Amino acid sequence: MRKQLFGVLLALLLCVTMAVPAFASSNMPRLVDNARLLTGSEQSELLDKLDEISQRQQVDIVVVTTDALNGKTPEAYADDFYDNNGYGFGKACDGVLLLVSTEDWDWHLSTCGYGMTAITDDGIEYISNQFLPDLSDGDYMAAFAAYADLCDEFITQAKTGQPYDGGHMPKAPFSAGKCLLISMAIGLVIALIVTGSMKAKLKSVRMQSAAASYVKSNSMSITESRDMFLYHTMERREKPKSGSGSGGSSSHTSSSGQTHGGGGGKF
């Protein structure tokens, strides 16, 4: 009887365990600043942002900095750090990790699970183009905040069923006031150069009260006029087909056997 009761209790325990939803299992913080690129207040602010986005989207957004890759490539270091520290939501370990190494000034973005769906190869290129100028200038807080906000935007878009990819990307920020001032300044400089050049060529010319002095009497006589059509040219070009690119995320397998996407470079 006791054995039967024990068996029933064990079966119930297994059912309850299997019914518990999967959450992010990592005990590591989503910001690991081993290279000490941020101040204490910046670390706290960025960690709050990463935690809020990750919990809301159910996709881990992680930033890791280091001053030594320990002989690994940036890709292998980023993938192994993600896998070995248990980042990611659910069975697919959904998440994105940005690695910044000051050893040889490398950056790498590793995606996993739904992170690969939301941030494709083209998405990685777009996102990196937004944060790399700040990263190169040493404004690390601005670079990491831009990365986190863009990951949030890309994940939100992916949940609509049409992830940002190929020619379908968010519009880059546009500063109308700044562009207008720059355009006006360039136009003024060009106008001054052109008018100055024209004025220099007219030093021998004096102002006349009438145009009579410029006209030669009886110098022009029109006897016949008509319009003649000569020819026309037509060019035909094939309209590019939308969605012709392959898009999506390329993938590889990490040392732990997990599938990752990603990309990186120098800064």
TIKOL-33502 format. One record per residue: x, y, z of N, C-alpha, C in turn; residue in one letter; residue number from 0. Coordinates in Angstrom, 2 decimals. Layout:
REM residues N
SITE    n.east   n.north      n.up   ca.east   ca.north     ca.up    c.east   c.north      c.up   aa     i
SITE         X         Y         Z         X          Y         Z         X         Y         Z    A   NUM
...
REM end
This chain:
REM residues 267
SITE    n.east   n.north      n.up   ca.east   ca.north     ca.up    c.east   c.north      c.up   aa     i
SITE      0.83     -1.21      0.00      0.00       0.00      0.00      0.86      1.26      0.00    M     0
SITE      1.90      1.19      0.88      2.79       2.34      0.95      3.51      2.58     -0.39    R     1
SITE      3.91      1.47     -1.02      4.60       1.60     -2.31      3.69      2.22     -3.35    K     2
SITE      2.39      1.83     -3.34      1.45       2.40     -4.30      1.24      3.89     -4.03    Q     3
SITE      1.12      4.25     -2.76      0.94       5.66     -2.39      2.16      6.48     -2.78    L     4
SITE      3.33      5.90     -2.55      4.57       6.59     -2.93      4.64      6.79     -4.44    F     5
SITE      4.20      5.80     -5.20      4.21       5.91     -6.65      3.28      6.99     -7.15    G     6
SITE      2.09      7.08     -6.54      1.13       8.12     -6.93      1.67      9.50     -6.64    V     7
SITE      2.27      9.68     -5.45      2.84      10.98     -5.07      3.98     11.38     -6.00    L     8
SITE      4.82     10.41     -6.37      5.93      10.68     -7.28      5.43     11.11     -8.64    L     9
SITE      4.36     10.44     -9.11      3.78      10.78    -10.41      3.21     12.18    -10.40    A    10
SITE      2.53     12.54     -9.29      1.97      13.89     -9.16      3.08     14.94     -9.14    L    11
SITE      4.15     14.64     -8.43      5.28      15.58     -8.36      5.90     15.81     -9.72    L    12
SITE      6.03     14.75    -10.51      6.60      14.88    -11.85      5.69     15.71    -12.74    L    13
SITE      4.38     15.54    -12.62      3.43      16.30    -13.43      3.50     17.78    -13.09    C    14
SITE      3.58     18.09    -11.79      3.67      19.48    -11.37      4.95     20.11    -11.86    V    15
SITE      6.06     19.36    -11.76      7.36      19.87    -12.21      7.35     20.16    -13.69    T    16
SITE      6.76     19.27    -14.48      6.73      19.45    -15.93      5.81     20.60    -16.32    M    17
SITE      4.83     20.93    -15.49      3.88      21.97    -15.83      4.39     23.37    -15.53    A    18
SITE      5.49     23.47    -14.77      6.03      24.78    -14.42      6.65     25.42    -15.66    V    19
SITE      6.27     26.65    -16.01      6.83      27.29    -17.20      8.31     27.57    -17.04    P    20
SITE      9.02     27.60    -18.18     10.47      27.82    -18.16     10.79     29.29    -18.15    A    21
SITE     11.67     29.69    -17.25     12.12      31.07    -17.17     13.63     31.11    -17.40    F    22
SITE     14.16     32.34    -17.46     15.60      32.48    -17.59     16.25     31.86    -16.35    A    23
SITE     17.23     30.98    -16.56     17.80      30.22    -15.45     19.14     30.75    -14.99    S    24
SITE     19.64     31.81    -15.59     20.97      32.30    -15.24     20.97     33.03    -13.91    S    25
SITE     22.00     32.77    -13.10     22.21      33.51    -11.87     23.12     34.70    -12.09    N    26
SITE     23.65     34.82    -13.30     24.54      35.94    -13.64     23.71     37.17    -14.00    M    27
SITE     24.21     38.34    -13.66     23.50      39.57    -14.07     23.58     39.75    -15.58    P    28
SITE     22.68     40.54    -16.12     22.65      40.77    -17.57     23.69     41.79    -18.01    R    29
SITE     24.40     42.39    -17.06     25.53      43.26    -17.36     26.74     42.74    -16.59    L    30
SITE     27.78     42.36    -17.33     29.03      41.90    -16.73     30.14     42.78    -17.29    V    31
SITE     30.54     43.80    -16.53     31.50      44.79    -17.01     32.89     44.49    -16.45    D    32
SITE     33.48     43.40    -16.92     34.81      43.01    -16.43     35.90     43.98    -16.89    N    33
SITE     35.69     44.68    -17.99     36.68      45.64    -18.48     36.53     47.00    -17.80    A    34
SITE     35.52     47.15    -16.96     35.27      48.38    -16.20     35.18     49.60    -17.14    R    35
SITE     34.29     49.50    -18.09     34.10      50.59    -19.04     33.06     51.60    -18.55    L    36
SITE     32.29     51.24    -17.54     31.20      52.08    -17.05     31.44     52.48    -15.61    L    37
SITE     30.90     53.63    -15.25     30.92      54.04    -13.85     29.87     53.26    -13.07    T    38
SITE     29.93     53.36    -11.74     28.96      52.64    -10.92     27.53     53.03    -11.22    G    39
SITE     27.27     54.33    -11.38     25.90      54.78    -11.66     25.45     54.33    -13.05    S    40
SITE     26.38     54.33    -14.01     26.04      53.86    -15.36     25.72     52.37    -15.35    E    41
SITE     26.47     51.59    -14.59     26.20      50.16    -14.49     24.80     49.91    -13.94    Q    42
SITE     24.45     50.64    -12.90     23.13      50.46    -12.29     22.01     50.84    -13.26    S    43
SITE     22.20     51.95    -13.96     21.18      52.42    -14.90     21.02     51.45    -16.07    E    44
SITE     22.15     50.98    -16.60     22.08      50.06    -17.74     21.50     48.71    -17.34    L    45
SITE     21.87     48.22    -16.17     21.35      46.93    -15.71     19.84     46.99    -15.55    L    46
SITE     19.33     48.10    -15.01     17.88      48.27    -14.88     17.20     48.22    -16.24    D    47
SITE     17.81     48.86    -17.23     17.24      48.86    -18.59     17.24     47.45    -19.17    K    48
SITE     18.36     46.74    -19.04     18.46      45.39    -19.58     17.46     44.45    -18.91    L    49
SITE     17.32     44.56    -17.58     16.38      43.69    -16.85     14.93     43.98    -17.26    D    50
SITE     14.60     45.27    -17.40     13.22      45.63    -17.75     12.85     45.11    -19.13    E    51
SITE     13.72     45.32    -20.10     13.44      44.86    -21.47     13.37     43.34    -21.52    I    52
SITE     14.32     42.68    -20.86     14.38      41.22    -20.89     13.13     40.59    -20.29    S    53
SITE     12.69     41.09    -19.12     11.51      40.52    -18.48     10.25     40.80    -19.29    Q    54
SITE     10.16     42.00    -19.83      8.96      42.36    -20.60      8.87     41.56    -21.90    R    55
SITE      9.99     41.41    -22.59     10.00      40.71    -23.87     10.18     39.20    -23.72    Q    56
SITE     10.60     38.74    -22.52     10.90      37.32    -22.31     12.02     36.86    -23.25    Q    57
SITE     12.97     37.75    -23.48     14.17      37.48    -24.28     15.33     38.16    -23.57    V    58
SITE     16.36     37.41    -23.18     17.49      38.00    -22.45     18.27     38.97    -23.34    D    59
SITE     18.52     40.17    -22.82     19.37      41.15    -23.48     20.57     41.36    -22.58    I    60
SITE     21.76     40.97    -23.04     22.94      40.90    -22.18     24.08     41.74    -22.76    V    61
SITE     24.86     42.36    -21.87     26.08      43.08    -22.26     27.24     42.53    -21.45    V    62
SITE     28.32     42.16    -22.13     29.52      41.64    -21.46     30.74     42.39    -21.99    V    63
SITE     31.58     42.88    -21.09     32.84      43.50    -21.51     33.99     42.72    -20.88    T    64
SITE     35.10     42.67    -21.58     36.28      41.96    -21.08     37.54     42.61    -21.64    T    65
SITE     38.66     42.42    -20.94     39.94      42.91    -21.46     40.82     41.77    -21.93    D    66
SITE     40.29     40.54    -21.93     41.06      39.38    -22.40     40.10     38.30    -22.89    A    67
SITE     40.36     37.78    -24.09     39.52      36.72    -24.66     40.05     35.33    -24.36    L    68
SITE     41.19     35.26    -23.65     41.77      33.97    -23.23     42.02     33.03    -24.41    N    69
SITE     42.48     33.60    -25.50     42.84      32.79    -26.67     41.68     32.41    -27.57    G    70
SITE     40.46     32.79    -27.21     39.29      32.46    -28.02     39.03     33.56    -29.05    K    71
SITE     38.26     33.21    -30.08     37.76      34.23    -31.00     36.62     34.98    -30.30    T    72
SITE     36.32     36.21    -30.74     35.18      36.92    -30.13     33.88     36.12    -30.22    P    73
SITE     33.68     35.43    -31.35     32.46      34.63    -31.51     32.40     33.51    -30.49    E    74
SITE     33.50     32.76    -30.35     33.52      31.64    -29.41     33.37     32.12    -27.97    A    75
SITE     34.01     33.24    -27.64     33.93      33.77    -26.28     32.49     34.18    -25.96    Y    76
SITE     31.86     34.90    -26.89     30.48      35.36    -26.68     29.52     34.18    -26.55    A    77
SITE     29.64     33.21    -27.46     28.75      32.03    -27.42     28.93     31.24    -26.12    D    78
SITE     30.19     30.99    -25.75     30.47      30.19    -24.55     30.02     30.92    -23.29    D    79
SITE     30.21     32.22    -23.24     29.77      32.99    -22.06     28.26     32.89    -21.92    F    80
SITE     27.57     32.98    -23.03     26.10      32.88    -23.02     25.65     31.50    -22.55    Y    81
SITE     26.24     30.46    -23.14     25.82      29.08    -22.83     26.22     28.67    -21.41    D    82
SITE     27.47     28.95    -21.05     27.99      28.47    -19.76     27.36     29.17    -18.56    N    83
SITE     26.81     30.35    -18.77     26.21      31.08    -17.67     24.68     31.01    -17.67    N    84
SITE     24.14     30.16    -18.55     22.71      29.85    -18.50     21.78     30.98    -18.89    G    85
SITE     22.21     31.85    -19.79     21.32      32.92    -20.25     20.25     32.35    -21.17    Y    86
SITE     19.16     33.08    -21.33     18.12      32.72    -22.28     16.83     32.26    -21.63    G    87
SITE     15.71     32.61    -22.24     14.38      32.22    -21.76     13.92     30.96    -22.50    F    88
SITE     13.28     30.07    -21.77     12.65      28.91    -22.39     13.63     27.85    -22.85    G    89
SITE     13.07     26.83    -23.50     13.90      25.72    -23.97     14.88     26.13    -25.06    K    90
SITE     14.50     27.14    -25.85     15.37      27.59    -26.94     16.42     28.58    -26.48    A    91
SITE     16.39     28.95    -25.18     17.36      29.91    -24.62     17.33     31.24    -25.39    C    92
SITE     16.14     31.82    -25.51     15.96      33.04    -26.29     16.75     34.20    -25.69    D    93
SITE     17.60     34.82    -26.51     18.36      35.95    -26.01     19.36     36.49    -27.00    G    94
SITE     19.98     37.62    -26.60     20.99      38.31    -27.40     22.09     38.78    -26.45    V    95
SITE     23.34     38.60    -26.84     24.47      39.05    -26.01     25.42     39.88    -26.84    L    96
SITE     25.75     41.05    -26.33     26.76      41.92    -26.96     28.05     41.81    -26.17    L    97
SITE     29.11     41.36    -26.82     30.44      41.28    -26.21     31.30     42.42    -26.73    L    98
SITE     31.99     43.11    -25.81     32.96      44.13    -26.18     34.28     43.77    -25.50    V    99
SITE     35.31     43.56    -26.32     36.63      43.21    -25.80     37.62     44.33    -26.11    S   100
SITE     38.29     44.81    -25.05     39.30      45.86    -25.24     40.69     45.29    -25.50    T   101
SITE     40.79     43.96    -25.56     42.09      43.33    -25.83     42.59     43.73    -27.22    E   102
SITE     41.74     43.53    -28.23     42.07      43.94    -29.59     40.95     44.76    -30.19    D   103
SITE     40.11     45.36    -29.32     39.02      46.24    -29.74     38.04     45.52    -30.68    W   104
SITE     37.55     44.39    -30.17     36.57      43.59    -30.90     35.18     43.76    -30.27    D   105
SITE     34.17     43.60    -31.11     32.79      43.49    -30.62     32.16     42.31    -31.33    W   106
SITE     31.24     41.66    -30.65     30.52      40.55    -31.27     29.13     40.46    -30.66    H   107
SITE     28.15     40.24    -31.51     26.77      40.09    -31.07     26.33     38.66    -31.33    L   108
SITE     26.01     37.95    -30.26     25.59      36.55    -30.35     24.09     36.44    -30.09    S   109
SITE     23.38     35.77    -31.00     21.94      35.59    -30.85     21.62     34.11    -30.64    T   110
SITE     20.51     33.85    -29.96     20.13      32.46    -29.69     18.61     32.37    -29.61    C   111
SITE     18.04     31.25    -30.05     16.61      31.05    -29.98     15.84     32.12    -30.72    G   112
SITE     14.88     32.75    -30.03     14.08      33.79    -30.67     14.92     35.02    -31.01    Y   113
SITE     16.06     35.17    -30.37     16.97      36.25    -30.72     17.42     36.17    -32.16    G   114
SITE     17.57     34.95    -32.69     17.96      34.76    -34.08     16.83     35.14    -35.03    M   115
SITE     15.60     34.92    -34.58     14.44      35.29    -35.40     14.27     36.80    -35.45    T   116
SITE     14.41     37.43    -34.30     14.17      38.87    -34.21     15.30     39.70    -34.81    A   117
SITE     16.53     39.24    -34.63     17.69      40.01    -35.09     18.47     39.15    -36.09    I   118
SITE     18.20     39.35    -37.35     18.83      38.59    -38.43     20.22     39.16    -38.73    T   119
SITE     20.88     38.60    -39.73     22.20      39.11    -40.14     22.12     40.58    -40.54    D   120
SITE     21.08     40.93    -41.32     20.90      42.33    -41.71     20.57     43.19    -40.51    D   121
SITE     19.84     42.63    -39.57     19.52      43.36    -38.34     20.76     43.65    -37.51    G   122
SITE     21.66     42.69    -37.43     22.92      42.88    -36.70     23.72     44.01    -37.34    I   123
SITE     23.76     44.04    -38.66     24.49      45.11    -39.36     23.86     46.46    -39.07    E   124
SITE     22.53     46.52    -39.10     21.84      47.79    -38.85     22.08     48.26    -37.41    Y   125
SITE     21.89     47.37    -36.45     22.05      47.73    -35.04     23.47     48.18    -34.75    I   126
SITE     24.45     47.44    -35.27     25.85      47.80    -35.01     26.20     49.15    -35.61    S   127
SITE     25.63     49.47    -36.76     25.89      50.78    -37.37     25.38     51.93    -36.50    N   128
SITE     24.41     51.64    -35.65     23.87      52.68    -34.77     24.72     52.87    -33.52    Q   129
SITE     25.27     51.77    -32.96     26.03      51.94    -31.71     27.54     52.04    -31.90    F   130
SITE     28.07     51.66    -33.07     29.52      51.68    -33.26     30.15     53.07    -33.18    L   131
SITE     29.52     54.14    -33.70     30.14      55.46    -33.55     30.38     55.83    -32.08    P   132
SITE     29.42     55.57    -31.20     29.60      55.86    -29.77     30.64     54.92    -29.16    D   133
SITE     30.64     53.66    -29.59     31.61      52.71    -29.07     33.02     53.14    -29.43    L   134
SITE     33.22     53.57    -30.67     34.54      54.02    -31.13     34.98     55.29    -30.42    S   135
SITE     34.03     56.14    -30.05     34.35      57.40    -29.36     34.54     57.21    -27.86    D   136
SITE     34.33     56.00    -27.37     34.49      55.75    -25.94     33.28     56.11    -25.12    G   137
SITE     32.15     56.41    -25.76     30.92      56.70    -25.04     30.16     55.38    -24.88    D   138
SITE     30.65     54.54    -23.97     30.16      53.18    -23.86     28.71     53.12    -23.37    Y   139
SITE     28.34     54.00    -22.46     26.97      53.99    -21.95     25.99     54.26    -23.08    M   140
SITE     26.28     55.25    -23.92     25.39      55.56    -25.04     25.31     54.40    -26.02    A   141
SITE     26.45     53.74    -26.26     26.48      52.61    -27.20     25.65     51.45    -26.68    A   142
SITE     25.80     51.11    -25.39     25.07      49.97    -24.83     23.57     50.27    -24.70    F   143
SITE     23.24     51.52    -24.38     21.83      51.89    -24.30     21.16     51.82    -25.67    A   144
SITE     21.88     52.26    -26.71     21.34      52.19    -28.07     21.13     50.74    -28.48    A   145
SITE     22.09     49.87    -28.15     21.96      48.43    -28.44     20.73     47.85    -27.77    Y   146
SITE     20.54     48.16    -26.49     19.40      47.61    -25.75     18.08     48.09    -26.33    A   147
SITE     18.00     49.38    -26.63     16.74      49.95    -27.16     16.42     49.36    -28.54    D   148
SITE     17.44     49.17    -29.36     17.21      48.61    -30.70     16.81     47.13    -30.62    L   149
SITE     17.41     46.38    -29.70     16.98      44.99    -29.50     15.51     44.95    -29.11    C   150
SITE     15.11     45.85    -28.22     13.71      45.95    -27.80     12.82     46.22    -29.01    D   151
SITE     13.23     47.17    -29.85     12.44      47.53    -31.04     12.35     46.37    -32.03    E   152
SITE     13.46     45.67    -32.24     13.48      44.56    -33.20     12.64     43.38    -32.71    F   153
SITE     12.69     43.10    -31.41     11.90      41.99    -30.87     10.41     42.31    -30.96    I   154
SITE     10.04     43.55    -30.65      8.65      43.97    -30.77      8.16     43.82    -32.20    T   155
SITE      8.99     44.23    -33.16      8.61      44.10    -34.57      8.48     42.63    -34.97    Q   156
SITE      9.40     41.79    -34.50      9.36      40.37    -34.87      8.08     39.70    -34.39    A   157
SITE      7.54     40.16    -33.28      6.32      39.56    -32.73      5.09     39.90    -33.56    K   158
SITE      5.20     40.83    -34.50      4.10      41.12    -35.42      4.06     40.11    -36.55    T   159
SITE      5.11     39.29    -36.67      5.18      38.31    -37.75      6.00     38.75    -38.93    G   160
SITE      6.50     40.00    -38.90      7.33      40.52    -39.98      8.59     41.15    -39.39    Q   161
SITE      9.59     40.34    -39.06     10.82      40.89    -38.47     11.51     41.86    -39.41    P   162
SITE     12.24     42.79    -38.82     13.09      43.66    -39.63     14.16     42.81    -40.32    Y   163
SITE     14.24     42.92    -41.65     15.21      42.12    -42.40     15.31     42.67    -43.81    D   164
SITE     16.44     42.48    -44.45     16.63      42.91    -45.84     16.36     44.39    -46.01    G   165
SITE     15.46     44.72    -46.95     15.12      46.11    -47.21     14.09     46.66    -46.24    G   166
SITE     13.60     45.81    -45.34     12.58      46.23    -44.37     13.27     46.52    -43.03    H   167
SITE     13.71     47.77    -42.86     14.42      48.17    -41.66     13.79     49.44    -41.09    M   168
SITE     14.00     49.69    -39.80     13.46      50.94    -39.24     14.14     52.14    -39.87    P   169
SITE     13.41     53.24    -39.94     13.97      54.45    -40.50     14.99     55.03    -39.54    K   170
SITE     16.15     55.44    -40.10     17.19      56.03    -39.27     16.72     57.35    -38.70    A   171
SITE     17.17     57.71    -37.49     16.78      59.00    -36.91     17.13     60.16    -37.82    P   172
SITE     16.22     61.14    -37.94     16.43      62.28    -38.84     16.25     63.58    -38.07    F   173
SITE     17.29     64.40    -38.09     17.23      65.70    -37.43     16.99     66.77    -38.48    S   174
SITE     15.72     67.19    -38.62     15.37      68.16    -39.67     16.05     69.50    -39.45    A   175
SITE     16.07     69.98    -38.20     16.67      71.28    -37.92     18.15     71.32    -38.24    G   176
SITE     18.86     70.28    -37.83     20.29      70.22    -38.07     20.60     70.15    -39.56    K   177
SITE     19.85     69.31    -40.28     20.07      69.17    -41.72     19.76     70.47    -42.45    C   178
SITE     18.73     71.21    -41.99     18.37      72.47    -42.63     19.46     73.50    -42.46    L   179
SITE     20.02     73.59    -41.25     21.09      74.55    -41.00     22.33     74.23    -41.83    L   180
SITE     22.67     72.94    -41.91     23.84      72.53    -42.71     23.62     72.85    -44.18    I   181
SITE     22.41     72.58    -44.70     22.10      72.84    -46.10     22.17     74.34    -46.41    S   182
SITE     21.65     75.17    -45.49     21.68      76.61    -45.69     23.11     77.13    -45.70    M   183
SITE     23.93     76.60    -44.80     25.33      77.04    -44.74     26.08     76.67    -46.01    A   184
SITE     25.86     75.43    -46.48     26.53      74.99    -47.72     26.06     75.83    -48.91    I   185
SITE     24.75     76.10    -48.99     24.21      76.91    -50.08     24.77     78.33    -50.07    G   186
SITE     24.91     78.91    -48.88     25.45      80.27    -48.77     26.90     80.32    -49.24    L   187
SITE     27.68     79.35    -48.83     29.10      79.32    -49.24     29.21     79.18    -50.74    V   188
SITE     28.43     78.28    -51.34     28.48      78.09    -52.80     28.04     79.35    -53.52    I   189
SITE     26.99     80.01    -53.03     26.51      81.24    -53.66     27.56     82.35    -53.62    A   190
SITE     28.24     82.49    -52.49     29.29      83.50    -52.37     30.44     83.23    -53.32    L   191
SITE     30.80     81.96    -53.46     31.90      81.61    -54.38     31.52     81.91    -55.82    I   192
SITE     30.29     81.51    -56.22     29.85      81.71    -57.61     29.72     83.19    -57.94    V   193
SITE     29.05     83.95    -57.07     28.85      85.38    -57.34     30.18     86.13    -57.29    T   194
SITE     31.08     85.72    -56.40     32.39      86.35    -56.35     33.18     86.13    -57.62    G   195
SITE     33.08     84.90    -58.16     33.78      84.59    -59.41     33.20     85.40    -60.57    S   196
SITE     31.88     85.53    -60.62     31.24      86.30    -61.68     31.59     87.79    -61.58    M   197
SITE     31.64     88.30    -60.38     31.97      89.70    -60.17     33.39     90.00    -60.61    K   198
SITE     34.31     89.06    -60.37     35.71      89.27    -60.75     35.88     89.38    -62.25    A   199
SITE     35.03     88.70    -63.02     35.13      88.73    -64.48     34.51     89.98    -65.09    K   200
SITE     33.79     90.78    -64.30     33.06      91.93    -64.84     33.64     93.26    -64.36    L   201
SITE     34.92     93.30    -64.08     35.54      94.52    -63.60     35.57     95.62    -64.66    K   202
SITE     35.64     95.24    -65.92     35.71      96.24    -67.01     34.33     96.71    -67.47    S   203
SITE     33.28     96.16    -66.92     31.93      96.50    -67.35     31.37     97.60    -66.46    V   204
SITE     30.74     98.59    -67.09     30.13      99.68    -66.33     28.61     99.62    -66.49    R   205
SITE     27.92    100.10    -65.49     26.47     100.10    -65.52     25.96    101.05    -66.59    M   206
SITE     24.94    100.60    -67.36     24.32     101.42    -68.39     22.87    101.70    -68.00    Q   207
SITE     22.39    102.89    -68.33     21.03     103.26    -67.98     20.00    102.58    -68.87    S   208
SITE     20.41    102.12    -70.08     19.52     101.43    -71.01     20.29    100.36    -71.74    A   209
SITE     19.55     99.49    -72.45     20.19      98.38    -73.15     20.54     98.71    -74.59    A   210
SITE     20.31     99.95    -75.02     20.53     100.30    -76.42     21.98    100.12    -76.84    A   211
SITE     22.90    100.36    -75.94     24.32     100.27    -76.30     24.77     98.85    -76.57    S   212
SITE     23.96     97.85    -76.15     24.34      96.45    -76.36     23.74     95.87    -77.64    Y   213
SITE     22.90     96.63    -78.32     22.21      96.13    -79.51     22.81     96.78    -80.76    V   214
SITE     23.14     95.95    -81.76     23.64      96.45    -83.03     22.46     96.62    -83.98    K   215
SITE     22.30     97.78    -84.49     21.15      98.11    -85.33     21.09     97.23    -86.58    S   216
SITE     19.88     96.72    -86.90     19.62      95.90    -88.10     20.52     94.65    -88.18    N   217
SITE     20.94     94.13    -87.04     21.84      92.96    -87.07     21.09     91.65    -87.13    S   218
SITE     19.77     91.66    -86.92     18.99      90.43    -86.88     17.73     90.58    -87.71    M   219
SITE     17.55     89.64    -88.64     16.39      89.67    -89.52     15.84     88.26    -89.67    S   220
SITE     14.63     88.00    -89.17     14.01      86.67    -89.23     13.07     86.63    -90.43    I   221
SITE     13.34     85.70    -91.37     12.53      85.57    -92.58     11.57     84.38    -92.51    T   222
SITE     11.93     83.37    -91.72     11.09      82.17    -91.63     11.36     81.46    -90.31    E   223
SITE     10.31     80.89    -89.71     10.48      80.13    -88.46      9.53     78.93    -88.47    S   224
SITE      9.96     77.81    -87.93      9.13      76.61    -87.82      9.73     75.67    -86.78    R   225
SITE      8.88     74.79    -86.20      9.31      73.80    -85.21      9.50     72.46    -85.91    D   226
SITE     10.60     71.79    -85.64     10.90      70.49    -86.27     11.15     69.45    -85.15    M   227
SITE     10.41     68.32    -85.18     10.63      67.22    -84.24     11.76     66.35    -84.78    F   228
SITE     12.80     66.16    -83.99     13.96      65.40    -84.46     13.87     63.92    -84.05    L   229
SITE     13.87     63.62    -82.75     13.82      62.22    -82.31     13.52     62.20    -80.82    Y   230
SITE     13.23     60.99    -80.30     13.09      60.83    -78.86     13.75     59.52    -78.46    H   231
SITE     14.16     59.46    -77.18     14.83      58.28    -76.63     14.04     57.74    -75.45    T   232
SITE     13.83     56.44    -75.41     13.11      55.80    -74.30     13.98     54.71    -73.71    M   233
SITE     14.15     54.73    -72.39     14.92      53.70    -71.70     13.98     52.87    -70.83    E   234
SITE     14.16     51.56    -70.86     13.36      50.66    -70.04     14.26     49.95    -69.05    R   235
SITE     13.85     49.95    -67.77     14.62      49.27    -66.73     13.69     48.37    -65.93    R   236
SITE     14.19     47.18    -65.60     13.38      46.24    -64.83     13.24     46.73    -63.41    E   237
SITE     12.02     46.74    -62.90     11.76      47.14    -61.53     12.22     46.03    -60.58    K   238
SITE     13.06     46.38    -59.58     13.53      45.34    -58.65     12.36     44.71    -57.90    P   239
SITE     12.43     43.40    -57.72     11.38      42.69    -57.01     11.65     42.74    -55.52    K   240
SITE     10.61     43.07    -54.76     10.76      43.15    -53.31     10.95     41.76    -52.73    S   241
SITE     11.79     41.71    -51.67     12.00      40.44    -51.00     12.81     39.46    -51.80    G   242
SITE     13.66     39.97    -52.73     14.45      39.05    -53.54     15.64     38.48    -52.78    S   243
SITE     16.07     39.17    -51.67     17.20      38.69    -50.91     16.82     37.50    -50.05    G   244
SITE     17.82     36.73    -49.64     17.55      35.54    -48.84     17.18     35.92    -47.42    S   245
SITE     17.86     36.93    -46.84     17.54      37.39    -45.49     17.78     36.31    -44.46    G   246
SITE     17.21     36.51    -43.25     17.32      35.53    -42.19     18.66     35.59    -41.47    G   247
SITE     18.87     34.61    -40.61     20.09      34.53    -39.80     20.92     33.32    -40.21    S   248
SITE     22.21     33.56    -40.46     23.11      32.43    -40.60     23.38     31.87    -39.21    S   249
SITE     23.72     30.60    -39.12     23.88      29.98    -37.80     25.14     29.13    -37.75    S   250
SITE     25.53     28.84    -36.52     26.68      27.96    -36.27     26.44     27.29    -34.92    H   251
SITE     27.25     26.32    -34.60     27.10      25.57    -33.35     28.25     25.91    -32.41    T   252
SITE     27.92     26.25    -31.18     28.94      26.58    -30.19     29.59     25.32    -29.65    S   253
SITE     30.60     25.49    -28.80     31.31      24.34    -28.25     30.42     23.46    -27.37    S   254
SITE     29.34     24.04    -26.85     28.42      23.27    -26.00     27.32     22.60    -26.82    S   255
SITE     27.33     22.82    -28.14     26.32      22.20    -29.00     25.09     23.04    -29.23    G   256
SITE     25.07     24.29    -28.72     23.94      25.18    -28.88     24.04     25.91    -30.23    Q   257
SITE     22.91     26.16    -30.86     22.87      26.89    -32.13     22.81     28.39    -31.87    T   258
SITE     23.69     29.13    -32.54     23.76      30.58    -32.39     23.80     31.26    -33.76    H   259
SITE     23.31     32.48    -33.79     23.58      33.37    -34.90     24.49     34.46    -34.39    G   260
SITE     24.82     35.42    -35.25     25.64      36.52    -34.75     26.54     37.12    -35.80    G   261
SITE     27.29     38.12    -35.35     28.24      38.81    -36.21     29.00     39.83    -35.40    G   262
SITE     30.13     40.28    -35.93     30.94      41.23    -35.17     32.02     41.87    -36.01    G   263
SITE     32.92     42.56    -35.35     34.00      43.25    -36.06     34.86     44.03    -35.08    G   264
SITE     35.55     45.06    -35.60     36.45      45.90    -34.81     35.79     47.25    -34.56    K   265
SITE     36.27     47.94    -33.54     35.79      49.30    -33.30     36.95     50.19    -32.88    F   266
REM end
